[in-house]
């Protein structure tokens, strides 16, 4: 049974309004879940090979755990730290190791297939090692 409701001078079926409300709720839920899933897709082991500059030359492995820890390895473990994500932003910090930086750095990240790219948002000039390595494209190693 359709019930008609007056809305700004036009007649609109109440069932149609309910359908639109349900559709809007579904779209909003899907949008929120995709943002939540984006943060969960980052965990994994990634590799990049750097040819220049000379100070970063070699193969680098970045391991990101589901629990927010990370390790940077270029044949030896150089850095252990913690990361946090909010949407497409990641903040690296709380580092220990020979290549550790005392300050946090924030980047945006984009993962397409097995390719992971970082873009610097804010980074201390004294953390040029981190920004130098993260400037390269990583490939997931699973």
Secondary structure, 3 states (H helix, E strand, C coil): CCCEEEECCEEEEHHHHHHHHHHHHHHHHHHHHHHHHHHHCCCEEEEEEECCCHHHCEEEEEEECCCCEEEEECCCEEEEEEEEEECCEEEEEEEECCCCCCCCEEEEEEEECCEEEEEEEECCHHHHHHHHHHCCCEEECC
